[in-house]
């Protein structure tokens, strides 16, 4: 398992890091997501992705393969 601290990162930076890690890790945890929209979009690897907090709209959209868990609230189209 590997963690990404999203506190000071843009959505693009977070998603780029998730995609890079999803190719080599079994589990990725995003800390401090702060209800950002579009997290974990476009994943095609069998990774366990945990958003440790709230996620915004379209969380984990356009995916085929991952298991996604959001520990708090999420917007519509998750």
N, C-alpha and C positions, 0 to 999 in steps of 0.2 A: 504494500500500500504506500502511496505517495500523496503528499498534501500540496495544494496550491493555495497560497495566501493571496486572495483576490483584492485585498483592501486598497492597494494603490495601483491597480492594473485596469486598463481599459477592457471592454468586452472582447475586442479583437485579441488582445494579449492573452486573456483568460482562455478563450476558445482555442487559440493556437497552441497554448501549453497543454490543454486537455487533449487535443488531437495528437500531439507529439507523444505524450505519455501513454495514451490509450493503445498505441501500437506496441508498447514494450512492457506495460504494467498490467496486472490483473485488476487493480482497484485504484481509483483516483478520488480524492476528497477535495472539494473546493470549500475553503474556509472564508468567512466574511463576504458572502455573495451580495449582501445589501440589496436584495430584491432587484438585481439587474435583469433586464430583459435579454432573451436569446442566448442563454447559457447552455452549453452542451449541444449545440446544433450541428447536425450533419455527421454524427458519429457512425462509423460502419464497422467497428471492432467490438468484440465481445468483452467489454470492460464493465466493471461495476463502478458507476459514477454516483457519488454522494454529494449533493449540494447541502452543506451543513449550515442551514439557515433558510431564509426565504428567497424565492426566485420570482422573477417577473414573468411577463408574457412570453409565450412560445418556448418555454424551457424544453430542451431535448427534442426539438422538432426536426423533421427530415432525417431521422435516425433509422438504422437497421442493424441491430445486434446488441446494443448495450442494455444493461439493467440500470435504471436511474431511480434514485431515491432522493426526495427533498424532505428535510427534517422539519421544516416549518411550513409557511404558506407559499402558495404559488398563484400566479395570475392564470387567466383562461388560456386554453390551448396548450396545456402542459402534457 
